[in-house]
Amino acid sequence: MNPLITTDELAAELAAGSKLVLADVRWSLGGPPGRPAFEAGHLPNAGFVDLETELTTHATTGGRHPLPDP
């Protein structure tokens, strides 16, 4: 299953009562942290995932936000 779907597919899944796992990873290079925007409003049952603390290794090589090892 592809983890990325269109907005129409998401709407159909939510309307059908599907038990999707939604990860809200809001982040902006020059902007504020994403949690306040998430708390102001998000898709039903979505969980906030912080890019800086949960999805980045902070390694000195591999780009700005290298993914952690599986």
All heavy atoms as TSV, in Angstrom:
chain	resi	resn	atom	element	x	y	z
A	1	MET	N	N	0.847	-1.191	0.000
A	1	MET	CA	C	0.000	0.000	0.000
A	1	MET	C	C	0.881	1.239	0.000
A	1	MET	O	O	1.834	1.347	0.760
A	1	MET	CB	C	-0.913	-0.019	1.222
A	1	MET	CG	C	-1.788	1.193	1.316
A	1	MET	SD	S	-2.874	1.094	2.771
A	1	MET	CE	C	-3.872	2.486	2.450
A	2	ASN	N	N	0.534	2.182	-0.844
A	2	ASN	CA	C	1.263	3.436	-0.928
A	2	ASN	C	C	0.912	4.299	0.289
A	2	ASN	O	O	-0.264	4.502	0.575
A	2	ASN	CB	C	0.888	4.152	-2.221
A	2	ASN	CG	C	1.748	5.373	-2.480
A	2	ASN	OD1	O	2.382	5.906	-1.595
A	2	ASN	ND2	N	1.747	5.808	-3.712
A	3	PRO	N	N	1.899	4.836	1.008
A	3	PRO	CA	C	1.598	5.651	2.186
A	3	PRO	C	C	1.054	7.035	1.828
A	3	PRO	O	O	0.551	7.737	2.689
A	3	PRO	CB	C	2.935	5.757	2.903
A	3	PRO	CG	C	3.941	5.600	1.813
A	3	PRO	CD	C	3.330	4.651	0.828
A	4	LEU	N	N	1.160	7.434	0.553
A	4	LEU	CA	C	0.659	8.740	0.130
A	4	LEU	C	C	-0.595	8.552	-0.706
A	4	LEU	O	O	-0.628	7.755	-1.630
A	4	LEU	CB	C	1.723	9.474	-0.686
A	4	LEU	CG	C	3.052	9.711	0.023
A	4	LEU	CD1	C	4.042	10.380	-0.915
A	4	LEU	CD2	C	2.870	10.525	1.283
A	5	ILE	N	N	-1.635	9.314	-0.362
A	5	ILE	CA	C	-2.894	9.235	-1.097
A	5	ILE	C	C	-3.362	10.643	-1.416
A	5	ILE	O	O	-2.895	11.618	-0.825
A	5	ILE	CB	C	-3.973	8.462	-0.309
A	5	ILE	CG1	C	-4.311	9.148	1.020
A	5	ILE	CG2	C	-3.543	7.021	-0.064
A	5	ILE	CD1	C	-5.456	8.515	1.780
A	6	THR	N	N	-4.318	10.752	-2.325
A	6	THR	CA	C	-4.859	12.058	-2.677
A	6	THR	C	C	-5.866	12.508	-1.618
A	6	THR	O	O	-6.331	11.711	-0.795
A	6	THR	CB	C	-5.572	12.008	-4.046
A	6	THR	OG1	O	-6.746	11.191	-3.918
A	6	THR	CG2	C	-4.653	11.456	-5.126
A	7	THR	N	N	-6.232	13.771	-1.670
A	7	THR	CA	C	-7.223	14.285	-0.725
A	7	THR	C	C	-8.579	13.621	-0.949
A	7	THR	O	O	-9.310	13.372	0.015
A	7	THR	CB	C	-7.356	15.810	-0.830
A	7	THR	OG1	O	-7.625	16.171	-2.188
A	7	THR	CG2	C	-6.082	16.494	-0.372
A	8	ASP	N	N	-8.919	13.335	-2.203
A	8	ASP	CA	C	-10.182	12.658	-2.484
A	8	ASP	C	C	-10.177	11.241	-1.899
A	8	ASP	O	O	-11.174	10.790	-1.336
A	8	ASP	CB	C	-10.449	12.593	-3.990
A	8	ASP	CG	C	-10.795	13.957	-4.575
A	8	ASP	OD1	O	-11.252	14.844	-3.818
A	8	ASP	OD2	O	-10.606	14.131	-5.802
A	9	GLU	N	N	-9.052	10.539	-2.039
A	9	GLU	CA	C	-8.949	9.186	-1.470
A	9	GLU	C	C	-9.048	9.237	0.048
A	9	GLU	O	O	-9.708	8.399	0.662
A	9	GLU	CB	C	-7.641	8.534	-1.894
A	9	GLU	CG	C	-7.566	8.193	-3.362
A	9	GLU	CD	C	-6.177	7.780	-3.820
A	9	GLU	OE1	O	-5.176	8.286	-3.276
A	9	GLU	OE2	O	-6.098	6.940	-4.734
A	10	LEU	N	N	-8.402	10.223	0.656
A	10	LEU	CA	C	-8.462	10.373	2.111
A	10	LEU	C	C	-9.891	10.652	2.575
A	10	LEU	O	O	-10.372	10.038	3.531
A	10	LEU	CB	C	-7.535	11.485	2.581
A	10	LEU	CG	C	-7.568	11.804	4.073
A	10	LEU	CD1	C	-7.213	10.582	4.906
A	10	LEU	CD2	C	-6.661	12.966	4.397
A	11	ALA	N	N	-10.577	11.553	1.891
A	11	ALA	CA	C	-11.959	11.873	2.254
A	11	ALA	C	C	-12.842	10.634	2.172
A	11	ALA	O	O	-13.670	10.394	3.050
A	11	ALA	CB	C	-12.494	12.981	1.354
A	12	ALA	N	N	-12.656	9.829	1.125
A	12	ALA	CA	C	-13.453	8.605	0.974
A	12	ALA	C	C	-13.144	7.617	2.095
A	12	ALA	O	O	-14.060	6.991	2.651
A	12	ALA	CB	C	-13.182	7.966	-0.386
A	13	GLU	N	N	-11.887	7.472	2.454
A	13	GLU	CA	C	-11.501	6.558	3.532
A	13	GLU	C	C	-12.084	7.010	4.862
A	13	GLU	O	O	-12.595	6.201	5.641
A	13	GLU	CB	C	-9.974	6.454	3.632
A	13	GLU	CG	C	-9.322	5.731	2.478
A	13	GLU	CD	C	-9.606	4.244	2.481
A	13	GLU	OE1	O	-9.823	3.666	3.566
A	13	GLU	OE2	O	-9.608	3.650	1.390
A	14	LEU	N	N	-12.002	8.310	5.151
A	14	LEU	CA	C	-12.544	8.830	6.414
A	14	LEU	C	C	-14.059	8.675	6.454
A	14	LEU	O	O	-14.618	8.312	7.491
A	14	LEU	CB	C	-12.136	10.292	6.606
A	14	LEU	CG	C	-10.654	10.548	6.860
A	14	LEU	CD1	C	-10.370	12.043	6.891
A	14	LEU	CD2	C	-10.187	9.878	8.135
A	15	ALA	N	N	-14.725	8.930	5.334
A	15	ALA	CA	C	-16.175	8.786	5.272
A	15	ALA	C	C	-16.603	7.336	5.463
A	15	ALA	O	O	-17.662	7.057	6.029
A	15	ALA	CB	C	-16.703	9.317	3.943
A	16	ALA	N	N	-15.751	6.401	5.031
A	16	ALA	CA	C	-16.064	4.979	5.159
A	16	ALA	C	C	-15.716	4.435	6.547
A	16	ALA	O	O	-15.968	3.266	6.841
A	16	ALA	CB	C	-15.313	4.189	4.089
A	17	GLY	N	N	-15.142	5.276	7.398
A	17	GLY	CA	C	-14.788	4.835	8.743
A	17	GLY	C	C	-13.500	4.044	8.815
A	17	GLY	O	O	-13.258	3.321	9.776
A	18	SER	N	N	-12.657	4.177	7.813
A	18	SER	CA	C	-11.385	3.457	7.776
A	18	SER	C	C	-10.513	3.849	8.966
A	18	SER	O	O	-10.539	4.984	9.428
A	18	SER	CB	C	-10.652	3.788	6.472
A	18	SER	OG	O	-9.420	3.123	6.429
A	19	LYS	N	N	-9.752	2.913	9.450
A	19	LYS	CA	C	-8.865	3.152	10.588
A	19	LYS	C	C	-7.454	3.462	10.079
A	19	LYS	O	O	-6.509	2.711	10.307
A	19	LYS	CB	C	-8.862	1.957	11.511
A	19	LYS	CG	C	-10.223	1.722	12.123
A	19	LYS	CD	C	-10.162	0.710	13.222
A	19	LYS	CE	C	-11.549	0.388	13.655
A	19	LYS	NZ	N	-11.936	0.901	14.886
A	20	LEU	N	N	-7.332	4.579	9.395
A	20	LEU	CA	C	-6.046	5.016	8.874
A	20	LEU	C	C	-5.164	5.547	9.995
A	20	LEU	O	O	-5.659	6.039	11.014
A	20	LEU	CB	C	-6.245	6.139	7.856
A	20	LEU	CG	C	-6.965	5.792	6.569
A	20	LEU	CD1	C	-7.195	7.056	5.754
A	20	LEU	CD2	C	-6.159	4.796	5.769
A	21	VAL	N	N	-3.883	5.489	9.788
A	21	VAL	CA	C	-2.930	6.125	10.683
A	21	VAL	C	C	-2.414	7.354	9.944
A	21	VAL	O	O	-1.790	7.236	8.889
A	21	VAL	CB	C	-1.758	5.182	11.031
A	21	VAL	CG1	C	-0.723	5.909	11.869
A	21	VAL	CG2	C	-2.278	3.953	11.750
A	22	LEU	N	N	-2.719	8.531	10.477
A	22	LEU	CA	C	-2.323	9.783	9.833
A	22	LEU	C	C	-1.220	10.448	10.638
A	22	LEU	O	O	-1.370	10.683	11.836
A	22	LEU	CB	C	-3.522	10.724	9.724
A	22	LEU	CG	C	-4.730	10.178	8.968
A	22	LEU	CD1	C	-5.892	11.162	9.061
A	22	LEU	CD2	C	-4.375	9.889	7.529
A	23	ALA	N	N	-0.119	10.755	9.969
A	23	ALA	CA	C	1.003	11.432	10.613
A	23	ALA	C	C	1.073	12.859	10.075
A	23	ALA	O	O	1.233	13.070	8.875
A	23	ALA	CB	C	2.301	10.699	10.326
A	24	ASP	N	N	0.954	13.828	10.947
A	24	ASP	CA	C	1.026	15.236	10.576
A	24	ASP	C	C	2.447	15.707	10.889
A	24	ASP	O	O	2.842	15.822	12.037
A	24	ASP	CB	C	-0.006	16.023	11.389
A	24	ASP	CG	C	-0.149	17.463	10.946
A	24	ASP	OD1	O	0.868	18.088	10.599
A	24	ASP	OD2	O	-1.282	17.961	10.973
A	25	VAL	N	N	3.221	15.951	9.840
A	25	VAL	CA	C	4.623	16.350	9.993
A	25	VAL	C	C	4.773	17.766	9.447
A	25	VAL	O	O	5.372	17.983	8.409
A	25	VAL	CB	C	5.579	15.377	9.263
A	25	VAL	CG1	C	7.030	15.695	9.599
A	25	VAL	CG2	C	5.259	13.939	9.611
A	26	ARG	N	N	4.218	18.724	10.145
A	26	ARG	CA	C	4.318	20.117	9.707
A	26	ARG	C	C	5.691	20.644	10.079
A	26	ARG	O	O	6.160	20.473	11.202
A	26	ARG	CB	C	3.260	20.980	10.380
A	26	ARG	CG	C	1.875	20.566	10.004
A	26	ARG	CD	C	0.883	21.432	10.730
A	26	ARG	NE	N	-0.403	20.769	10.731
A	26	ARG	CZ	C	-1.542	21.397	10.627
A	26	ARG	NH1	N	-1.572	22.702	10.509
A	26	ARG	NH2	N	-2.665	20.722	10.639
A	27	TRP	N	N	6.309	21.314	9.115
A	27	TRP	CA	C	7.630	21.882	9.361
A	27	TRP	C	C	7.904	22.931	8.316
A	27	TRP	O	O	7.506	22.793	7.160
A	27	TRP	CB	C	8.703	20.788	9.307
A	27	TRP	CG	C	10.053	21.284	9.679
A	27	TRP	CD1	C	10.550	21.406	10.947
A	27	TRP	CD2	C	11.076	21.730	8.805
A	27	TRP	NE1	N	11.819	21.903	10.917
A	27	TRP	CE2	C	12.169	22.117	9.584
A	27	TRP	CE3	C	11.182	21.858	7.431
A	27	TRP	CZ2	C	13.343	22.611	9.050
A	27	TRP	CZ3	C	12.351	22.352	6.899
A	27	TRP	CH2	C	13.419	22.714	7.704
A	28	SER	N	N	8.588	23.973	8.691
A	28	SER	CA	C	8.956	25.032	7.759
A	28	SER	C	C	10.362	25.495	8.094
A	28	SER	O	O	10.682	25.723	9.268
A	28	SER	CB	C	7.971	26.194	7.887
A	28	SER	OG	O	8.382	27.268	7.087
A	29	LEU	N	N	11.197	25.638	7.077
A	29	LEU	CA	C	12.590	26.022	7.284
A	29	LEU	C	C	12.719	27.317	8.078
A	29	LEU	O	O	13.465	27.404	9.028
A	29	LEU	CB	C	13.307	26.149	5.934
A	29	LEU	CG	C	14.769	26.543	5.978
A	29	LEU	CD1	C	15.592	25.518	6.757
A	29	LEU	CD2	C	15.319	26.682	4.575
A	30	GLY	N	N	11.956	28.323	7.711
A	30	GLY	CA	C	12.071	29.600	8.402
A	30	GLY	C	C	10.936	29.881	9.362
A	30	GLY	O	O	10.913	30.921	10.005
A	31	GLY	N	N	10.034	28.934	9.483
A	31	GLY	CA	C	8.838	29.186	10.276
A	31	GLY	C	C	8.906	28.649	11.683
A	31	GLY	O	O	9.886	28.047	12.098
A	32	PRO	N	N	7.824	28.843	12.400
A	32	PRO	CA	C	7.755	28.337	13.770
A	32	PRO	C	C	7.586	26.819	13.773
A	32	PRO	O	O	7.281	26.222	12.735
A	32	PRO	CB	C	6.496	29.017	14.316
A	32	PRO	CG	C	5.653	29.232	13.102
A	32	PRO	CD	C	6.611	29.511	11.977
A	33	PRO	N	N	7.785	26.184	14.923
A	33	PRO	CA	C	7.532	24.738	15.020
A	33	PRO	C	C	6.098	24.420	14.613
A	33	PRO	O	O	5.203	25.258	14.732
A	33	PRO	CB	C	7.760	24.435	16.502
A	33	PRO	CG	C	8.602	25.555	17.007
A	33	PRO	CD	C	8.230	26.757	16.180
A	34	GLY	N	N	5.876	23.204	14.140
A	34	GLY	CA	C	4.570	22.832	13.619
A	34	GLY	C	C	3.513	22.486	14.649
A	34	GLY	O	O	2.334	22.469	14.331
A	35	ARG	N	N	3.911	22.203	15.894
A	35	ARG	CA	C	2.917	21.762	16.876
A	35	ARG	C	C	1.803	22.779	17.110
A	35	ARG	O	O	0.632	22.403	17.170
A	35	ARG	CB	C	3.562	21.368	18.197
A	35	ARG	CG	C	2.509	20.846	19.186
A	35	ARG	CD	C	3.088	20.182	20.388
A	35	ARG	NE	N	3.697	18.906	20.127
A	35	ARG	CZ	C	3.049	17.755	19.975
A	35	ARG	NH1	N	1.726	17.735	19.993
A	35	ARG	NH2	N	3.701	16.639	19.786
A	36	PRO	N	N	2.078	24.074	17.261
A	36	PRO	CA	C	0.966	25.019	17.471
A	36	PRO	C	C	-0.049	24.989	16.323
A	36	PRO	O	O	-1.259	25.041	16.575
A	36	PRO	CB	C	1.662	26.379	17.571
A	36	PRO	CG	C	3.030	26.051	18.072
A	36	PRO	CD	C	3.381	24.741	17.412
A	37	ALA	N	N	0.409	24.886	15.099
A	37	ALA	CA	C	-0.519	24.819	13.960
A	37	ALA	C	C	-1.311	23.518	14.007
A	37	ALA	O	O	-2.508	23.500	13.729
A	37	ALA	CB	C	0.246	24.931	12.650
A	38	PHE	N	N	-0.648	22.422	14.376
A	38	PHE	CA	C	-1.334	21.141	14.514
A	38	PHE	C	C	-2.417	21.222	15.567
A	38	PHE	O	O	-3.544	20.780	15.367
A	38	PHE	CB	C	-0.321	20.043	14.869
A	38	PHE	CG	C	-0.960	18.739	15.254
A	38	PHE	CD1	C	-1.423	17.874	14.278
A	38	PHE	CD2	C	-1.100	18.383	16.581
A	38	PHE	CE1	C	-2.023	16.663	14.625
A	38	PHE	CE2	C	-1.698	17.186	16.941
A	38	PHE	CZ	C	-2.153	16.324	15.959
A	39	GLU	N	N	-2.091	21.810	16.708
A	39	GLU	CA	C	-3.061	21.920	17.803
A	39	GLU	C	C	-4.227	22.839	17.440
A	39	GLU	O	O	-5.333	22.666	17.954
A	39	GLU	CB	C	-2.366	22.382	19.078
A	39	GLU	CG	C	-1.450	21.303	19.633
A	39	GLU	CD	C	-0.613	21.752	20.810
A	39	GLU	OE1	O	-0.639	22.943	21.175
A	39	GLU	OE2	O	0.105	20.897	21.351
A	40	ALA	N	N	-3.992	23.787	16.537
A	40	ALA	CA	C	-5.069	24.696	16.115
A	40	ALA	C	C	-6.065	23.990	15.203
A	40	ALA	O	O	-7.210	24.415	15.092
A	40	ALA	CB	C	-4.478	25.911	15.406
A	41	GLY	N	N	-5.637	22.898	14.570
A	41	GLY	CA	C	-6.547	22.162	13.705
A	41	GLY	C	C	-5.823	21.127	12.890
A	41	GLY	O	O	-4.733	21.402	12.372
A	42	HIS	N	N	-6.397	19.937	12.829
A	42	HIS	CA	C	-5.792	18.850	12.060
A	42	HIS	C	C	-6.858	17.838	11.665
A	42	HIS	O	O	-7.993	17.900	12.132
A	42	HIS	CB	C	-4.676	18.168	12.852
A	42	HIS	CG	C	-5.105	17.673	14.186
A	42	HIS	ND1	N	-5.049	18.457	15.316
A	42	HIS	CD2	C	-5.633	16.493	14.585
A	42	HIS	CE1	C	-5.515	17.776	16.343
A	42	HIS	NE2	N	-5.880	16.579	15.926
A	43	LEU	N	N	-6.499	16.925	10.791
A	43	LEU	CA	C	-7.419	15.883	10.358
A	43	LEU	C	C	-7.797	14.988	11.531
A	43	LEU	O	O	-6.981	14.785	12.442
A	43	LEU	CB	C	-6.782	15.038	9.257
A	43	LEU	CG	C	-6.551	15.766	7.937
A	43	LEU	CD1	C	-5.664	14.941	7.023
A	43	LEU	CD2	C	-7.869	16.081	7.265
A	44	PRO	N	N	-9.007	14.444	11.522
A	44	PRO	CA	C	-9.426	13.560	12.613
A	44	PRO	C	C	-8.444	12.393	12.796
A	44	PRO	O	O	-7.986	11.803	11.824
A	44	PRO	CB	C	-10.792	13.043	12.151
A	44	PRO	CG	C	-11.280	14.051	11.169
A	44	PRO	CD	C	-10.051	14.598	10.508
A	45	ASN	N	N	-8.109	12.106	14.028
A	45	ASN	CA	C	-7.232	10.998	14.424
A	45	ASN	C	C	-5.788	11.148	13.979
A	45	ASN	O	O	-5.006	10.210	14.095
A	45	ASN	CB	C	-7.791	9.657	13.931
A	45	ASN	CG	C	-9.156	9.377	14.491
A	45	ASN	OD1	O	-9.416	9.646	15.659
A	45	ASN	ND2	N	-10.044	8.874	13.668
A	46	ALA	N	N	-5.412	12.305	13.477
A	46	ALA	CA	C	-4.012	12.511	13.083
A	46	ALA	C	C	-3.152	12.672	14.324
A	46	ALA	O	O	-3.591	13.208	15.342
A	46	ALA	CB	C	-3.883	13.748	12.196
A	47	GLY	N	N	-1.926	12.199	14.229
A	47	GLY	CA	C	-0.969	12.382	15.301
A	47	GLY	C	C	0.155	13.278	14.837
A	47	GLY	O	O	0.563	13.228	13.672
A	48	PHE	N	N	0.650	14.124	15.710
A	48	PHE	CA	C	1.744	15.021	15.345
A	48	PHE	C	C	3.061	14.274	15.466
A	48	PHE	O	O	3.321	13.590	16.456
A	48	PHE	CB	C	1.764	16.256	16.250
A	48	PHE	CG	C	2.864	17.214	15.904
A	48	PHE	CD1	C	2.760	18.001	14.773
A	48	PHE	CD2	C	3.994	17.309	16.682
A	48	PHE	CE1	C	3.776	18.880	14.430
A	48	PHE	CE2	C	5.014	18.183	16.362
A	48	PHE	CZ	C	4.910	18.982	15.235
A	49	VAL	N	N	3.903	14.414	14.456
A	49	VAL	CA	C	5.245	13.825	14.456
A	49	VAL	C	C	6.222	14.976	14.247
A	49	VAL	O	O	6.187	15.660	13.222
A	49	VAL	CB	C	5.406	12.760	13.349
A	49	VAL	CG1	C	6.806	12.174	13.389
A	49	VAL	CG2	C	4.356	11.668	13.487
A	50	ASP	N	N	7.097	15.194	15.212
A	50	ASP	CA	C	8.046	16.297	15.148
A	50	ASP	C	C	9.253	15.904	14.304
A	50	ASP	O	O	9.966	14.950	14.629
A	50	ASP	CB	C	8.481	16.684	16.559
A	50	ASP	CG	C	9.317	17.942	16.548
A	50	ASP	OD1	O	10.533	17.835	16.287
A	50	ASP	OD2	O	8.769	19.023	16.801
A	51	LEU	N	N	9.483	16.648	13.230
A	51	LEU	CA	C	10.591	16.353	12.330
A	51	LEU	C	C	11.931	16.406	13.060
A	51	LEU	O	O	12.772	15.519	12.912
A	51	LEU	CB	C	10.596	17.336	11.156
A	51	LEU	CG	C	11.768	17.190	10.194
A	51	LEU	CD1	C	11.581	15.953	9.322
A	51	LEU	CD2	C	11.917	18.418	9.337
A	52	GLU	N	N	12.131	17.438	13.855
A	52	GLU	CA	C	13.424	17.635	14.512
A	52	GLU	C	C	13.746	16.562	15.550
A	52	GLU	O	O	14.878	16.136	15.663
A	52	GLU	CB	C	13.469	19.012	15.181
A	52	GLU	CG	C	13.395	20.174	14.222
A	52	GLU	CD	C	14.683	20.369	13.425
A	52	GLU	OE1	O	15.721	19.813	13.789
A	52	GLU	OE2	O	14.616	21.091	12.420
A	53	THR	N	N	12.757	16.132	16.325
A	53	THR	CA	C	13.050	15.209	17.423
A	53	THR	C	C	12.750	13.744	17.116
A	53	THR	O	O	13.300	12.864	17.761
A	53	THR	CB	C	12.273	15.600	18.689
A	53	THR	OG1	O	10.872	15.525	18.421
A	53	THR	CG2	C	12.631	17.007	19.138
A	54	GLU	N	N	11.870	13.471	16.131
A	54	GLU	CA	C	11.465	12.090	15.890
A	54	GLU	C	C	11.880	11.525	14.534
A	54	GLU	O	O	11.937	10.312	14.375
A	54	GLU	CB	C	9.946	11.968	16.045
A	54	GLU	CG	C	9.487	12.311	17.449
A	54	GLU	CD	C	7.994	12.207	17.612
A	54	GLU	OE1	O	7.435	11.170	17.222
A	54	GLU	OE2	O	7.394	13.164	18.124
A	55	LEU	N	N	12.147	12.397	13.567
A	55	LEU	CA	C	12.446	11.903	12.227
A	55	LEU	C	C	13.828	12.289	11.714
A	55	LEU	O	O	14.116	12.125	10.548
A	55	LEU	CB	C	11.386	12.401	11.222
A	55	LEU	CG	C	9.976	11.872	11.422
A	55	LEU	CD1	C	9.041	12.495	10.394
A	55	LEU	CD2	C	9.945	10.362	11.318
A	56	THR	N	N	14.665	12.825	12.582
A	56	THR	CA	C	15.994	13.277	12.163
A	56	THR	C	C	17.058	12.711	13.093
A	56	THR	O	O	16.884	12.707	14.312
A	56	THR	CB	C	16.058	14.817	12.199
A	56	THR	OG1	O	15.029	15.341	11.370
A	56	THR	CG2	C	17.385	15.331	11.716
A	57	THR	N	N	18.171	12.248	12.501
A	57	THR	CA	C	19.246	11.695	13.322
A	57	THR	C	C	20.190	12.754	13.864
A	57	THR	O	O	20.916	12.512	14.793
A	57	THR	CB	C	20.106	10.703	12.519
A	57	THR	OG1	O	20.750	11.398	11.463
A	57	THR	CG2	C	19.296	9.563	12.003
A	58	HIS	N	N	20.203	13.937	13.261
A	58	HIS	CA	C	21.136	15.006	13.605
A	58	HIS	C	C	22.575	14.592	13.346
A	58	HIS	O	O	23.494	15.028	14.023
A	58	HIS	CB	C	20.940	15.479	15.046
A	58	HIS	CG	C	19.589	16.060	15.269
A	58	HIS	ND1	N	19.217	17.297	14.807
A	58	HIS	CD2	C	18.485	15.543	15.865
A	58	HIS	CE1	C	17.963	17.526	15.126
A	58	HIS	NE2	N	17.488	16.481	15.753
A	59	ALA	N	N	22.766	13.695	12.375
A	59	ALA	CA	C	24.108	13.291	11.968
A	59	ALA	C	C	24.793	14.473	11.294
A	59	ALA	O	O	24.144	15.386	10.791
A	59	ALA	CB	C	24.020	12.110	11.010
A	60	THR	N	N	26.107	14.452	11.293
A	60	THR	CA	C	26.850	15.554	10.690
A	60	THR	C	C	26.960	15.405	9.169
A	60	THR	O	O	27.430	16.309	8.508
A	60	THR	CB	C	28.264	15.644	11.297
A	60	THR	OG1	O	28.922	14.396	11.116
A	60	THR	CG2	C	28.189	15.980	12.774
A	61	THR	N	N	26.535	14.273	8.628
A	61	THR	CA	C	26.537	14.074	7.180
A	61	THR	C	C	25.169	13.566	6.742
A	61	THR	O	O	24.396	13.060	7.540
A	61	THR	CB	C	27.604	13.044	6.756
A	61	THR	OG1	O	27.313	11.802	7.382
A	61	THR	CG2	C	28.997	13.495	7.152
A	62	GLY	N	N	24.885	13.699	5.452
A	62	GLY	CA	C	23.651	13.144	4.928
A	62	GLY	C	C	22.540	14.153	4.707
A	62	GLY	O	O	21.402	13.779	4.496
A	63	GLY	N	N	22.846	15.438	4.784
A	63	GLY	CA	C	21.830	16.449	4.545
A	63	GLY	C	C	21.332	17.095	5.812
A	63	GLY	O	O	21.790	16.799	6.914
A	64	ARG	N	N	20.387	17.995	5.649
A	64	ARG	CA	C	19.890	18.771	6.783
A	64	ARG	C	C	19.089	17.945	7.782
A	64	ARG	O	O	19.179	18.118	8.978
A	64	ARG	CB	C	19.033	19.937	6.269
A	64	ARG	CG	C	18.551	20.824	7.371
A	64	ARG	CD	C	17.813	22.037	6.811
A	64	ARG	NE	N	17.322	22.855	7.881
A	64	ARG	CZ	C	17.975	23.864	8.422
A	64	ARG	NH1	N	19.169	24.182	7.981
A	64	ARG	NH2	N	17.461	24.563	9.410
A	65	HIS	N	N	18.272	17.034	7.286
A	65	HIS	CA	C	17.431	16.207	8.150
A	65	HIS	C	C	17.494	14.742	7.704
A	65	HIS	O	O	16.502	14.191	7.221
A	65	HIS	CB	C	15.979	16.697	8.121
A	65	HIS	CG	C	15.787	18.019	8.759
A	65	HIS	ND1	N	15.727	19.183	8.034
A	65	HIS	CD2	C	15.660	18.371	10.061
A	65	HIS	CE1	C	15.568	20.197	8.882
A	65	HIS	NE2	N	15.527	19.723	10.105
A	66	PRO	N	N	18.638	14.076	7.890
A	66	PRO	CA	C	18.720	12.674	7.476
A	66	PRO	C	C	17.824	11.789	8.336
A	66	PRO	O	O	17.710	11.992	9.552
A	66	PRO	CB	C	20.189	12.316	7.690
A	66	PRO	CG	C	20.696	13.301	8.694
A	66	PRO	CD	C	19.881	14.550	8.489
A	67	LEU	N	N	17.136	10.856	7.681
A	67	LEU	CA	C	16.263	9.938	8.414
A	67	LEU	C	C	17.080	9.021	9.322
A	67	LEU	O	O	18.205	8.659	8.990
A	67	LEU	CB	C	15.453	9.096	7.441
A	67	LEU	CG	C	14.385	9.828	6.643
A	67	LEU	CD1	C	13.814	8.927	5.563
A	67	LEU	CD2	C	13.290	10.322	7.568
A	68	PRO	N	N	16.528	8.631	10.450
A	68	PRO	CA	C	17.231	7.689	11.320
A	68	PRO	C	C	17.270	6.292	10.671
A	68	PRO	O	O	16.504	6.004	9.752
A	68	PRO	CB	C	16.387	7.664	12.589
A	68	PRO	CG	C	15.057	8.192	12.198
A	68	PRO	CD	C	15.243	9.048	11.000
A	69	ASP	N	N	18.170	5.477	11.145
A	69	ASP	CA	C	18.222	4.095	10.678
A	69	ASP	C	C	16.919	3.388	11.039
A	69	ASP	O	O	16.322	3.676	12.080
A	69	ASP	CB	C	19.391	3.335	11.318
A	69	ASP	CG	C	20.742	3.858	10.838
A	69	ASP	OD1	O	20.807	4.338	9.702
A	69	ASP	OD2	O	21.719	3.764	11.609
A	70	PRO	N	N	16.473	2.461	10.167
A	70	PRO	CA	C	15.239	1.742	10.467
A	70	PRO	C	C	15.345	1.012	11.795
A	70	PRO	O	O	14.467	0.859	12.549
A	70	PRO	CB	C	15.095	0.738	9.344
A	70	PRO	CG	C	15.954	1.254	8.230
A	70	PRO	CD	C	17.021	2.057	8.896
